[in-house]
Amino acid sequence: MFARFGATAAAVIREQRLEACRKAMVAPRNTPRSLTDIANQFGCVDLSVFSRAFTAAYGVSPSRYREQHR
């Protein structure tokens, strides 16, 4: 099914997790939460792996993204 769209199940899951993290990082209720806590909530247990994946997907590091959208 995913092959028809040029994707894999793992890639789609990764995109969904990154998008959920992105939204959570800028949600006002999450201001006091750390990026590590937010990443862990969505299954990203290694912050360096999360940071590389986020930067590749959005062109900016998670911390920079959060600063820009506060």
All heavy atoms as a GROMACS GRO file, in nm:
protein
  548
    1MET      N    1   0.081  -0.118   0.000
    1MET     CA    2   0.000   0.000   0.000
    1MET      C    3   0.087   0.127   0.000
    1MET      O    4   0.062   0.220  -0.075
    1MET     CB    5  -0.091  -0.001   0.122
    1MET     CG    6  -0.181   0.118   0.131
    1MET     SD    7  -0.304   0.092   0.257
    1MET     CE    8  -0.272   0.233   0.358
    2PHE      N    9   0.188   0.131   0.085
    2PHE     CA   10   0.274   0.249   0.094
    2PHE      C   11   0.359   0.267  -0.032
    2PHE      O   12   0.390   0.379  -0.070
    2PHE     CB   13   0.364   0.241   0.217
    2PHE     CG   14   0.288   0.251   0.346
    2PHE    CD1   15   0.259   0.138   0.420
    2PHE    CD2   16   0.246   0.373   0.393
    2PHE    CE1   17   0.188   0.147   0.538
    2PHE    CE2   18   0.175   0.384   0.511
    2PHE     CZ   19   0.147   0.270   0.585
    3ALA      N   20   0.394   0.158  -0.096
    3ALA     CA   21   0.477   0.165  -0.215
    3ALA      C   22   0.411   0.245  -0.327
    3ALA      O   23   0.479   0.312  -0.405
    3ALA     CB   24   0.511   0.024  -0.264
    4ARG      N   25   0.279   0.241  -0.334
    4ARG     CA   26   0.208   0.320  -0.435
    4ARG      C   27   0.235   0.468  -0.422
    4ARG      O   28   0.226   0.544  -0.518
    4ARG     CB   29   0.058   0.296  -0.427
    4ARG     CG   30   0.015   0.158  -0.468
    4ARG     CD   31  -0.134   0.149  -0.479
    4ARG     NE   32  -0.202   0.216  -0.367
    4ARG     CZ   33  -0.327   0.198  -0.335
    4ARG    NH1   34  -0.401   0.116  -0.406
    4ARG    NH2   35  -0.382   0.260  -0.234
    5PHE      N   36   0.265   0.511  -0.301
    5PHE     CA   37   0.291   0.652  -0.274
    5PHE      C   38   0.439   0.683  -0.257
    5PHE      O   39   0.476   0.793  -0.216
    5PHE     CB   40   0.214   0.696  -0.148
    5PHE     CG   41   0.066   0.677  -0.161
    5PHE    CD1   42   0.003   0.569  -0.101
    5PHE    CD2   43  -0.010   0.764  -0.238
    5PHE    CE1   44  -0.134   0.549  -0.114
    5PHE    CE2   45  -0.147   0.745  -0.251
    5PHE     CZ   46  -0.208   0.638  -0.190
    6GLY      N   47   0.524   0.585  -0.287
    6GLY     CA   48   0.668   0.604  -0.277
    6GLY      C   49   0.717   0.618  -0.134
    6GLY      O   50   0.814   0.688  -0.108
    7ALA      N   51   0.651   0.552  -0.042
    7ALA     CA   52   0.688   0.560   0.099
    7ALA      C   53   0.690   0.421   0.161
    7ALA      O   54   0.645   0.324   0.100
    7ALA     CB   55   0.588   0.648   0.174
    8THR      N   56   0.742   0.415   0.280
    8THR     CA   57   0.738   0.292   0.358
    8THR      C   58   0.655   0.319   0.483
    8THR      O   59   0.636   0.434   0.523
    8THR     CB   60   0.878   0.246   0.400
    8THR    OG1   61   0.934   0.345   0.488
    8THR    CG2   62   0.969   0.227   0.279
    9ALA      N   63   0.611   0.213   0.546
    9ALA     CA   64   0.535   0.228   0.671
    9ALA      C   65   0.620   0.300   0.775
    9ALA      O   66   0.572   0.388   0.846
    9ALA     CB   67   0.490   0.092   0.722
   10ALA      N   68   0.747   0.264   0.784
   10ALA     CA   69   0.837   0.327   0.881
   10ALA      C   70   0.852   0.476   0.856
   10ALA      O   71   0.852   0.557   0.950
   10ALA     CB   72   0.974   0.259   0.878
   11ALA      N   73   0.861   0.515   0.729
   11ALA     CA   74   0.875   0.657   0.696
   11ALA      C   75   0.749   0.734   0.732
   11ALA      O   76   0.758   0.847   0.784
   11ALA     CB   77   0.906   0.673   0.547
   12VAL      N   78   0.634   0.677   0.710
   12VAL     CA   79   0.508   0.744   0.743
   12VAL      C   80   0.495   0.758   0.894
   12VAL      O   81   0.457   0.865   0.944
   12VAL     CB   82   0.388   0.667   0.683
   12VAL    CG1   83   0.256   0.722   0.735
   12VAL    CG2   84   0.392   0.674   0.532
   13ILE      N   85   0.529   0.655   0.968
   13ILE     CA   86   0.524   0.662   1.114
   13ILE      C   87   0.621   0.768   1.164
   13ILE      O   88   0.587   0.848   1.252
   13ILE     CB   89   0.554   0.524   1.176
   13ILE    CG1   90   0.439   0.429   1.146
   13ILE    CG2   91   0.578   0.536   1.326
   13ILE    CD1   92   0.469   0.284   1.176
   14ARG      N   93   0.742   0.771   1.110
   14ARG     CA   94   0.842   0.872   1.150
   14ARG      C   95   0.789   1.013   1.123
   14ARG      O   96   0.798   1.101   1.208
   14ARG     CB   97   0.974   0.848   1.078
   14ARG     CG   98   1.083   0.945   1.119
   14ARG     CD   99   1.219   0.915   1.056
   14ARG     NE  100   1.214   0.881   0.914
   14ARG     CZ  101   1.229   0.758   0.864
   14ARG    NH1  102   1.251   0.656   0.945
   14ARG    NH2  103   1.224   0.738   0.735
   15GLU      N  104   0.730   1.035   1.006
   15GLU     CA  105   0.673   1.166   0.973
   15GLU      C  106   0.564   1.206   1.071
   15GLU      O  107   0.559   1.321   1.116
   15GLU     CB  108   0.616   1.164   0.831
   15GLU     CG  109   0.718   1.163   0.722
   15GLU     CD  110   0.653   1.147   0.584
   15GLU    OE1  111   0.531   1.175   0.570
   15GLU    OE2  112   0.724   1.107   0.491
   16GLN      N  113   0.479   1.112   1.105
   16GLN     CA  114   0.370   1.141   1.198
   16GLN      C  115   0.423   1.174   1.337
   16GLN      O  116   0.372   1.264   1.403
   16GLN     CB  117   0.271   1.025   1.203
   16GLN     CG  118   0.192   1.010   1.075
   16GLN     CD  119   0.098   0.891   1.076
   16GLN    OE1  120   0.113   0.798   1.156
   16GLN    NE2  121   0.002   0.891   0.986
   17ARG      N  122   0.523   1.100   1.382
   17ARG     CA  123   0.583   1.128   1.513
   17ARG      C  124   0.650   1.265   1.515
   17ARG      O  125   0.637   1.340   1.611
   17ARG     CB  126   0.683   1.020   1.550
   17ARG     CG  127   0.620   0.891   1.592
   17ARG     CD  128   0.724   0.791   1.632
   17ARG     NE  129   0.661   0.670   1.681
   17ARG     CZ  130   0.726   0.562   1.716
   17ARG    NH1  131   0.858   0.558   1.708
   17ARG    NH2  132   0.661   0.456   1.760
   18LEU      N  133   0.725   1.296   1.410
   18LEU     CA  134   0.792   1.425   1.404
   18LEU      C  135   0.691   1.539   1.401
   18LEU      O  136   0.710   1.642   1.466
   18LEU     CB  137   0.885   1.434   1.281
   18LEU     CG  138   1.012   1.351   1.290
   18LEU    CD1  139   1.084   1.353   1.154
   18LEU    CD2  140   1.104   1.401   1.400
   19GLU      N  141   0.583   1.521   1.328
   19GLU     CA  142   0.480   1.624   1.322
   19GLU      C  143   0.413   1.641   1.458
   19GLU      O  144   0.386   1.753   1.501
   19GLU     CB  145   0.376   1.589   1.215
   19GLU     CG  146   0.267   1.691   1.198
   19GLU     CD  147   0.315   1.828   1.152
   19GLU    OE1  148   0.431   1.843   1.108
   19GLU    OE2  149   0.234   1.923   1.161
   20ALA      N  150   0.388   1.532   1.527
   20ALA     CA  151   0.329   1.541   1.661
   20ALA      C  152   0.425   1.612   1.756
   20ALA      O  153   0.382   1.696   1.837
   20ALA     CB  154   0.296   1.401   1.713
   21CYS      N  155   0.552   1.582   1.748
   21CYS     CA  156   0.653   1.650   1.830
   21CYS      C  157   0.657   1.799   1.796
   21CYS      O  158   0.662   1.884   1.886
   21CYS     CB  159   0.791   1.590   1.809
   21CYS     SG  160   0.813   1.427   1.882
   22ARG      N  161   0.655   1.831   1.668
   22ARG     CA  162   0.660   1.971   1.626
   22ARG      C  163   0.544   2.050   1.685
   22ARG      O  164   0.562   2.158   1.740
   22ARG     CB  165   0.657   1.981   1.473
   22ARG     CG  166   0.675   2.122   1.420
   22ARG     CD  167   0.643   2.131   1.272
   22ARG     NE  168   0.503   2.105   1.243
   22ARG     CZ  169   0.404   2.192   1.263
   22ARG    NH1  170   0.428   2.311   1.313
   22ARG    NH2  171   0.279   2.159   1.233
   23LYS      N  172   0.425   1.995   1.677
   23LYS     CA  173   0.308   2.062   1.731
   23LYS      C  174   0.316   2.075   1.883
   23LYS      O  175   0.282   2.178   1.939
   23LYS     CB  176   0.181   1.986   1.692
   23LYS     CG  177   0.145   2.001   1.546
   23LYS     CD  178   0.021   1.920   1.513
   23LYS     CE  179  -0.014   1.932   1.367
   23LYS     NZ  180  -0.132   1.849   1.332
   24ALA      N  181   0.361   1.969   1.949
   24ALA     CA  182   0.371   1.972   2.095
   24ALA      C  183   0.476   2.071   2.144
   24ALA      O  184   0.458   2.135   2.248
   24ALA     CB  185   0.403   1.832   2.148
   25MET      N  186   0.583   2.087   2.068
   25MET     CA  187   0.692   2.177   2.109
   25MET      C  188   0.645   2.322   2.118
   25MET      O  189   0.696   2.398   2.200
   25MET     CB  190   0.809   2.169   2.011
   25MET     CG  191   0.888   2.043   2.023
   25MET     SD  192   1.023   2.020   1.903
   25MET     CE  193   1.022   2.158   1.798
   26VAL      N  194   0.550   2.360   2.037
   26VAL     CA  195   0.506   2.501   2.034
   26VAL      C  196   0.372   2.524   2.103
   26VAL      O  197   0.326   2.638   2.111
   26VAL     CB  198   0.503   2.556   1.889
   26VAL    CG1  199   0.643   2.554   1.830
   26VAL    CG2  200   0.407   2.479   1.802
   27ALA      N  201   0.310   2.418   2.152
   27ALA     CA  202   0.183   2.432   2.224
   27ALA      C  203   0.208   2.505   2.356
   27ALA      O  204   0.299   2.470   2.430
   27ALA     CB  205   0.122   2.295   2.250
   28PRO      N  206   0.129   2.608   2.384
   28PRO     CA  207   0.150   2.686   2.507
   28PRO      C  208   0.152   2.602   2.634
   28PRO      O  209   0.229   2.630   2.725
   28PRO     CB  210   0.030   2.782   2.508
   28PRO     CG  211  -0.009   2.795   2.364
   28PRO     CD  212   0.020   2.661   2.303
   29ARG      N  213   0.072   2.496   2.638
   29ARG     CA  214   0.068   2.414   2.759
   29ARG      C  215   0.198   2.338   2.782
   29ARG      O  216   0.224   2.290   2.892
   29ARG     CB  217  -0.050   2.317   2.754
   29ARG     CG  218  -0.032   2.206   2.651
   29ARG     CD  219  -0.154   2.114   2.646
   29ARG     NE  220  -0.137   2.009   2.549
   29ARG     CZ  221  -0.154   2.022   2.418
   29ARG    NH1  222  -0.190   2.139   2.369
   29ARG    NH2  223  -0.137   1.921   2.336
   30ASN      N  224   0.281   2.325   2.679
   30ASN     CA  225   0.406   2.250   2.690
   30ASN      C  226   0.529   2.338   2.710
   30ASN      O  227   0.641   2.289   2.707
   30ASN     CB  228   0.426   2.163   2.566
   30ASN     CG  229   0.329   2.049   2.561
   30ASN    OD1  230   0.289   1.995   2.663
   30ASN    ND2  231   0.287   2.013   2.441
   31THR      N  232   0.509   2.467   2.731
   31THR     CA  233   0.621   2.558   2.748
   31THR      C  234   0.721   2.510   2.852
   31THR      O  235   0.841   2.514   2.827
   31THR     CB  236   0.570   2.700   2.780
   31THR    OG1  237   0.491   2.745   2.671
   31THR    CG2  238   0.684   2.798   2.800
   32PRO      N  239   0.676   2.462   2.969
   32PRO     CA  240   0.776   2.420   3.069
   32PRO      C  241   0.840   2.284   3.042
   32PRO      O  242   0.939   2.249   3.104
   32PRO     CB  243   0.696   2.417   3.199
   32PRO     CG  244   0.555   2.397   3.158
   32PRO     CD  245   0.542   2.461   3.023
   33ARG      N  246   0.788   2.210   2.947
   33ARG     CA  247   0.841   2.075   2.919
   33ARG      C  248   0.967   2.083   2.835
   33ARG      O  249   0.979   2.164   2.745
   33ARG     CB  250   0.736   1.991   2.847
   33ARG     CG  251   0.616   1.960   2.935
   33ARG     CD  252   0.513   1.878   2.863
   33ARG     NE  253   0.567   1.746   2.830
   33ARG     CZ  254   0.517   1.668   2.736
   33ARG    NH1  255   0.414   1.707   2.664
   33ARG    NH2  256   0.569   1.551   2.713
   34SER      N  257   1.059   1.992   2.862
   34SER     CA  258   1.183   1.986   2.785
   34SER      C  259   1.159   1.918   2.651
   34SER      O  260   1.062   1.843   2.633
   34SER     CB  261   1.289   1.908   2.862
   34SER     OG  262   1.255   1.771   2.866
   35LEU      N  263   1.249   1.944   2.557
   35LEU     CA  264   1.241   1.877   2.427
   35LEU      C  265   1.257   1.727   2.444
   35LEU      O  266   1.192   1.649   2.374
   35LEU     CB  267   1.348   1.932   2.333
   35LEU     CG  268   1.327   2.075   2.286
   35LEU    CD1  269   1.445   2.121   2.202
   35LEU    CD2  270   1.198   2.089   2.209
   36THR      N  271   1.342   1.686   2.536
   36THR     CA  272   1.362   1.543   2.562
   36THR      C  273   1.232   1.478   2.606
   36THR      O  274   1.194   1.371   2.558
   36THR     CB  275   1.470   1.522   2.669
   36THR    OG1  276   1.592   1.580   2.623
   36THR    CG2  277   1.492   1.374   2.698
   37ASP      N  278   1.160   1.543   2.697
   37ASP     CA  279   1.033   1.490   2.746
   37ASP      C  280   0.931   1.479   2.633
   37ASP      O  281   0.862   1.377   2.620
   37ASP     CB  282   0.980   1.580   2.857
   37ASP     CG  283   0.856   1.526   2.924
   37ASP    OD1  284   0.846   1.402   2.940
   37ASP    OD2  285   0.770   1.607   2.961
   38ILE      N  286   0.924   1.581   2.551
   38ILE     CA  287   0.829   1.579   2.439
   38ILE      C  288   0.866   1.471   2.339
   38ILE      O  289   0.781   1.394   2.293
   38ILE     CB  290   0.822   1.717   2.372
   38ILE    CG1  291   0.758   1.818   2.469
   38ILE    CG2  292   0.743   1.711   2.241
   38ILE    CD1  293   0.768   1.962   2.426
   39ALA      N  294   0.993   1.460   2.304
   39ALA     CA  295   1.038   1.358   2.210
   39ALA      C  296   1.009   1.218   2.265
   39ALA      O  297   0.961   1.130   2.192
   39ALA     CB  298   1.186   1.374   2.180
   40ASN      N  299   1.036   1.198   2.393
   40ASN     CA  300   1.008   1.068   2.456
   40ASN      C  301   0.860   1.033   2.451
   40ASN      O  302   0.823   0.918   2.433
   40ASN     CB  303   1.057   1.066   2.600
   40ASN     CG  304   1.207   1.056   2.610
   40ASN    OD1  305   1.275   1.011   2.519
   40ASN    ND2  306   1.261   1.099   2.723
   41GLN      N  307   0.775   1.132   2.468
   41GLN     CA  308   0.631   1.109   2.466
   41GLN      C  309   0.586   1.045   2.335
   41GLN      O  310   0.493   0.964   2.333
   41GLN     CB  311   0.556   1.241   2.486
   41GLN     CG  312   0.407   1.228   2.476
   41GLN     CD  313   0.335   1.362   2.485
   41GLN    OE1  314   0.396   1.465   2.511
   41GLN    NE2  315   0.206   1.360   2.461
   42PHE      N  316   0.654   1.078   2.227
   42PHE     CA  317   0.615   1.028   2.096
   42PHE      C  318   0.708   0.918   2.045
   42PHE      O  319   0.713   0.890   1.925
   42PHE     CB  320   0.606   1.143   1.996
   42PHE     CG  321   0.497   1.240   2.034
   42PHE    CD1  322   0.527   1.360   2.096
   42PHE    CD2  323   0.364   1.209   2.010
   42PHE    CE1  324   0.427   1.448   2.133
   42PHE    CE2  325   0.263   1.296   2.047
   42PHE     CZ  326   0.295   1.416   2.109
   43GLY      N  327   0.781   0.854   2.136
   43GLY     CA  328   0.859   0.737   2.100
   43GLY      C  329   1.000   0.762   2.052
   43GLY      O  330   1.065   0.670   2.003
   44CYS      N  331   1.049   0.884   2.065
   44CYS     CA  332   1.186   0.915   2.026
   44CYS      C  333   1.273   0.913   2.151
   44CYS      O  334   1.277   1.012   2.225
   44CYS     CB  335   1.194   1.051   1.958
   44CYS     SG  336   1.083   1.067   1.817
   45VAL      N  337   1.339   0.802   2.178
   45VAL     CA  338   1.410   0.788   2.304
   45VAL      C  339   1.553   0.843   2.301
   45VAL      O  340   1.611   0.869   2.405
   45VAL     CB  341   1.413   0.641   2.351
   45VAL    CG1  342   1.273   0.593   2.386
   45VAL    CG2  343   1.475   0.551   2.246
   46ASP      N  344   1.610   0.861   2.184
   46ASP     CA  345   1.745   0.915   2.172
   46ASP      C  346   1.735   1.057   2.117
   46ASP      O  347   1.698   1.077   2.001
   46ASP     CB  348   1.828   0.827   2.079
   46ASP     CG  349   1.973   0.867   2.072
   46ASP    OD1  350   2.005   0.986   2.094
   46ASP    OD2  351   2.057   0.778   2.044
   47LEU      N  352   1.769   1.156   2.198
   47LEU     CA  353   1.752   1.296   2.158
   47LEU      C  354   1.838   1.332   2.036
   47LEU      O  355   1.794   1.409   1.952
   47LEU     CB  356   1.783   1.390   2.274
   47LEU     CG  357   1.744   1.536   2.251
   47LEU    CD1  358   1.596   1.549   2.223
   47LEU    CD2  359   1.785   1.622   2.368
   48SER      N  360   1.956   1.274   2.024
   48SER     CA  361   2.040   1.307   1.908
   48SER      C  362   1.979   1.254   1.779
   48SER      O  363   1.983   1.321   1.675
   48SER     CB  364   2.183   1.256   1.927
   48SER     OG  365   2.185   1.115   1.935
   49VAL      N  366   1.920   1.137   1.783
   49VAL     CA  367   1.854   1.080   1.664
   49VAL      C  368   1.731   1.165   1.631
   49VAL      O  369   1.707   1.198   1.514
   49VAL     CB  370   1.815   0.933   1.689
   49VAL    CG1  371   1.728   0.879   1.575
   49VAL    CG2  372   1.939   0.848   1.706
   50PHE      N  373   1.656   1.202   1.733
   50PHE     CA  374   1.539   1.288   1.712
   50PHE      C  375   1.582   1.421   1.649
   50PHE      O  376   1.521   1.468   1.554
   50PHE     CB  377   1.467   1.314   1.845
   50PHE     CG  378   1.368   1.427   1.838
   50PHE    CD1  379   1.251   1.414   1.765
   50PHE    CD2  380   1.394   1.546   1.902
   50PHE    CE1  381   1.160   1.519   1.758
   50PHE    CE2  382   1.304   1.651   1.896
   50PHE     CZ  383   1.188   1.638   1.824
   51SER      N  384   1.687   1.480   1.702
   51SER     CA  385   1.733   1.610   1.653
   51SER      C  386   1.775   1.603   1.506
   51SER      O  387   1.739   1.690   1.427
   51SER     CB  388   1.850   1.660   1.739
   51SER     OG  389   1.890   1.787   1.696
   52ARG      N  390   1.847   1.498   1.470
   52ARG     CA  391   1.888   1.483   1.329
   52ARG      C  392   1.767   1.463   1.238
   52ARG      O  393   1.759   1.523   1.130
   52ARG     CB  394   1.986   1.366   1.314
   52ARG     CG  395   2.125   1.399   1.360
   52ARG     CD  396   2.226   1.293   1.316
   52ARG     NE  397   2.195   1.161   1.368
   52ARG     CZ  398   2.238   1.112   1.484
   52ARG    NH1  399   2.312   1.188   1.563
   52ARG    NH2  400   2.206   0.990   1.522
   53ALA      N  401   1.673   1.380   1.281
   53ALA     CA  402   1.554   1.355   1.199
   53ALA      C  403   1.469   1.482   1.187
   53ALA      O  404   1.419   1.513   1.078
   53ALA     CB  405   1.472   1.242   1.260
   54PHE      N  406   1.453   1.555   1.296
   54PHE     CA  407   1.374   1.678   1.294
   54PHE      C  408   1.440   1.780   1.202
   54PHE      O  409   1.372   1.843   1.119
   54PHE     CB  410   1.362   1.735   1.436
   54PHE     CG  411   1.265   1.850   1.445
   54PHE    CD1  412   1.134   1.828   1.480
   54PHE    CD2  413   1.307   1.980   1.420
   54PHE    CE1  414   1.043   1.934   1.488
   54PHE    CE2  415   1.218   2.086   1.427
   54PHE     CZ  416   1.086   2.063   1.462
   55THR      N  417   1.570   1.796   1.213
   55THR     CA  418   1.642   1.892   1.130
   55THR      C  419   1.632   1.854   0.982
   55THR      O  420   1.612   1.942   0.896
   55THR     CB  421   1.790   1.902   1.173
   55THR    OG1  422   1.794   1.941   1.312
   55THR    CG2  423   1.867   2.001   1.090
   56ALA      N  424   1.642   1.726   0.952
   56ALA     CA  425   1.630   1.681   0.813
   56ALA      C  426   1.489   1.709   0.759
   56ALA      O  427   1.473   1.747   0.643
   56ALA     CB  428   1.661   1.532   0.803
   57ALA      N  429   1.388   1.692   0.843
   57ALA     CA  430   1.250   1.710   0.799
   57ALA      C  431   1.209   1.856   0.788
   57ALA      O  432   1.135   1.894   0.697
   57ALA     CB  433   1.155   1.637   0.894
   58TYR      N  434   1.257   1.940   0.881
   58TYR     CA  435   1.208   2.078   0.888
   58TYR      C  436   1.314   2.184   0.860
   58TYR      O  437   1.283   2.303   0.858
   58TYR     CB  438   1.144   2.104   1.026
   58TYR     CG  439   1.023   2.016   1.048
   58TYR    CD1  440   1.030   1.905   1.131
   58TYR    CD2  441   0.902   2.043   0.984
   58TYR    CE1  442   0.919   1.824   1.151
   58TYR    CE2  443   0.792   1.962   1.003
   58TYR     CZ  444   0.801   1.852   1.086
   58TYR     OH  445   0.692   1.772   1.104
   59GLY      N  446   1.438   2.142   0.839
   59GLY     CA  447   1.542   2.236   0.801
   59GLY      C  448   1.597   2.323   0.913
   59GLY      O  449   1.672   2.417   0.888
   60VAL      N  450   1.560   2.290   1.036
   60VAL     CA  451   1.606   2.367   1.152
   60VAL      C  452   1.604   2.274   1.273
   60VAL      O  453   1.525   2.179   1.278
   60VAL     CB  454   1.515   2.491   1.174
   60VAL    CG1  455   1.374   2.452   1.206
   60VAL    CG2  456   1.571   2.585   1.276
   61SER      N  457   1.693   2.298   1.367
   61SER     CA  458   1.700   2.212   1.485
   61SER      C  459   1.574   2.229   1.571
   61SER      O  460   1.507   2.332   1.564
   61SER     CB  461   1.823   2.247   1.570
   61SER     OG  462   1.804   2.372   1.633
   62PRO      N  463   1.542   2.128   1.651
   62PRO     CA  464   1.423   2.140   1.737
   62PRO      C  465   1.428   2.261   1.831
   62PRO      O  466   1.328   2.332   1.845
   62PRO     CB  467   1.423   2.009   1.816
   62PRO     CG  468   1.503   1.914   1.736
   62PRO     CD  469   1.605   1.997   1.664
   63SER      N  470   1.542   2.286   1.889
   63SER     CA  471   1.550   2.400   1.982
   63SER      C  472   1.533   2.533   1.908
   63SER      O  473   1.463   2.623   1.956
   63SER     CB  474   1.681   2.398   2.060
   63SER     OG  475   1.791   2.400   1.972
   64ARG      N  476   1.592   2.545   1.791
   64ARG     CA  477   1.577   2.667   1.711
   64ARG      C  478   1.431   2.684   1.668
   64ARG      O  479   1.377   2.792   1.673
   64ARG     CB  480   1.667   2.661   1.590
   64ARG     CG  481   1.647   2.775   1.492
   64ARG     CD  482   1.695   2.905   1.545
   64ARG     NE  483   1.839   2.907   1.523
   64ARG     CZ  484   1.913   3.012   1.544
   64ARG    NH1  485   1.859   3.124   1.585
   64ARG    NH2  486   2.041   3.008   1.525
   65TYR      N  487   1.368   2.575   1.624
   65TYR     CA  488   1.228   2.580   1.583
   65TYR      C  489   1.142   2.629   1.698
   65TYR      O  490   1.056   2.716   1.681
   65TYR     CB  491   1.181   2.442   1.536
   65TYR     CG  492   1.041   2.444   1.481
   65TYR    CD1  493   1.019   2.473   1.347
   65TYR    CD2  494   0.931   2.422   1.563
   65TYR    CE1  495   0.890   2.477   1.296
   65TYR    CE2  496   0.803   2.428   1.512
   65TYR     CZ  497   0.782   2.455   1.379
   65TYR     OH  498   0.655   2.461   1.329
   66ARG      N  499   1.167   2.575   1.815
   66ARG     CA  500   1.087   2.613   1.932
   66ARG      C  501   1.107   2.761   1.965
   66ARG      O  502   1.012   2.832   1.995
   66ARG     CB  503   1.126   2.526   2.051
   66ARG     CG  504   1.030   2.535   2.165
   66ARG     CD  505   1.068   2.439   2.274
   66ARG     NE  506   0.951   2.402   2.352
   66ARG     CZ  507   0.956   2.331   2.462
   66ARG    NH1  508   1.072   2.286   2.507
   66ARG    NH2  509   0.846   2.302   2.528
   67GLU      N  510   1.229   2.809   1.957
   67GLU     CA  511   1.258   2.951   1.983
   67GLU      C  512   1.184   3.040   1.883
   67GLU      O  513   1.130   3.144   1.921
   67GLU     CB  514   1.408   2.978   1.971
   67GLU     CG  515   1.491   2.927   2.084
   67GLU     CD  516   1.640   2.942   2.057
   67GLU    OE1  517   1.677   3.019   1.964
   67GLU    OE2  518   1.719   2.878   2.126
   68GLN      N  519   1.184   3.001   1.758
   68GLN     CA  520   1.124   3.082   1.653
   68GLN      C  521   0.971   3.086   1.660
   68GLN      O  522   0.909   3.178   1.608
   68GLN     CB  523   1.164   3.028   1.515
   68GLN     CG  524   1.310   3.047   1.482
   68GLN     CD  525   1.349   2.980   1.351
   68GLN    OE1  526   1.278   2.893   1.302
   68GLN    NE2  527   1.463   3.019   1.296
   69HIS      N  528   0.912   2.987   1.725
   69HIS     CA  529   0.765   2.978   1.725
   69HIS      C  530   0.704   2.996   1.864
   69HIS      O  531   0.591   2.953   1.887
   69HIS     CB  532   0.722   2.843   1.665
   69HIS     CG  533   0.754   2.836   1.521
   69HIS    ND1  534   0.876   2.792   1.473
   69HIS    CD2  535   0.684   2.871   1.410
   69HIS    CE1  536   0.877   2.799   1.342
   69HIS    NE2  537   0.761   2.847   1.301
   70ARG      N  538   0.774   3.057   1.950
   70ARG     CA  539   0.718   3.087   2.083
   70ARG      C  540   0.641   3.214   2.078
   70ARG      O  541   0.660   3.305   2.012
   70ARG     CB  542   0.827   3.097   2.187
   70ARG     CG  543   0.871   2.960   2.230
   70ARG     CD  544   0.946   2.966   2.356
   70ARG     NE  545   0.966   2.829   2.399
   70ARG     CZ  546   1.035   2.797   2.503
   70ARG    NH1  547   1.092   2.887   2.576
   70ARG    NH2  548   1.048   2.672   2.538
   0.00000   0.00000   0.00000
